[in-house]
């Protein structure tokens, strides 16, 4: 895991903004790559602090470290998917695959950086 909130956020934004920038135009109604990158930045600037400062501590206390990590990541993916699905008309199964891939990529990048 990446140590420090700022480092974790930076890795997440770098990886997921690129993933959404490439992927969103392929799964729906986003034509401009800059708009897709901005959407990736916005959903992560909302979901990341919620996961880091609210979900993770509460879930870790309630269900333990490993289960909390999985649950927090799952909730983040659901939140990002739902937000993007409400924003534009996307192919929802493809959008879900993109959200899962983007989050898996940032998780892997965070593990490598750490």
Helices and strands as residue ranges (DSSP letters): H 5-27, H 33-50, I 51-55, H 56-63, H 65-87, H 92-113
